[in-house]
Amino acid sequence: MLLSNILLQTATLTTQAAAEPTTKTLNIFELATKGGWIMIVLGLLSLYVIYLFVERYIALKKALKEDTAFMANVKNCIHNSDLQGAKNLCASNDSPIGRMIEKGLSRLGRPLNDINQAVENVGKMEISKLESGVSMMATISNLAPSIGFLGTVTGMVKAFFDMANAGNNIDIQLLSSGIYEAMVTTVGGLIVGLIASFLYSIIVGQINKMVFILESRTMEFMDLLHEPAE
């Protein structure tokens, strides 16, 4: 009797478990594959913008690493009429500031306006080097959402195409492929665009910081050239 009750309860639990629907979790990677070839393009763009960010961030951090005693040493050399010593200091200082001051030292003896212009030109060239590739980050931040919306359009076209070919046998399973593509690519494009925009703003902030430092060192150098005449 006891054995019969146990078997009956086991059979009941098995029947209930079979009747209960299985809950399917949403896998982000499986969902991404439903976006079709558009998601491959967005994935490549995201990898490229991350590469640009890392490469530019490292370059900017190196450029922003400033020797606090550099300008003081250059000042001492100029006051001691040791122009070659000042040039050697600049040559050993592999930084935008060192190259900028070295150009100014090479123009000594000319009018101060000419020296100032030469220094500023080198500063602009250094900033231009640091900005290499940054415009592409801005382009991707604007382009990615548009590519995502392109996937939305192609996905809806696919859904309507399937609907037209289904005739009277339309069901949600038939339309799911196109709808998935439409929705997933929209989300993917917006995510890539937001990431690119955020990383771009960080790099621009670092470049602005570099511009401020170069302008400050230019003013400091020009003030230094006036000191012997005072």
Secondary structure as UniProt FT lines:
FT   HELIX           2..19
FT   HELIX           28..33
FT   TURN            34..36
FT   HELIX           37..64
FT   TURN            68..69
FT   HELIX           70..79
FT   TURN            80..81
FT   HELIX           83..92
FT   HELIX           96..106
FT   TURN            107..109
FT   HELIX           112..130
FT   TURN            131..133
FT   HELIX           134..166
FT   TURN            167..168
FT   HELIX           172..226
FT   HELIX           227..229
//
